[in-house]
């Protein structure tokens, strides 16, 4: 498998350990691709929601709502990044 994010191999000190992880990932590629597609759709929805509610008056505590949405989007983006191989 090419281009596996280093996240997956972190703390794997031996070639055998690394290979076990790579084999497990290879066995799960299709499932990870499906999950990634769903997370990308969720991220697009969150981003659309943020753009749609850009008025301070629409939501009480708007600043906190935006911070929460942006944090959620950042989390989704990080997971998507780790599923990109």
Secondary structure, DSSP 8 states (H G I E B T S, - for coil): --S--GGGGTT--SHHHHHHHHHHHHHTHHHHHHHHHHHHHHHHHHHHHHHHT--TTTSTTHHHHHHHHHHHHHHHHHHHHHT--
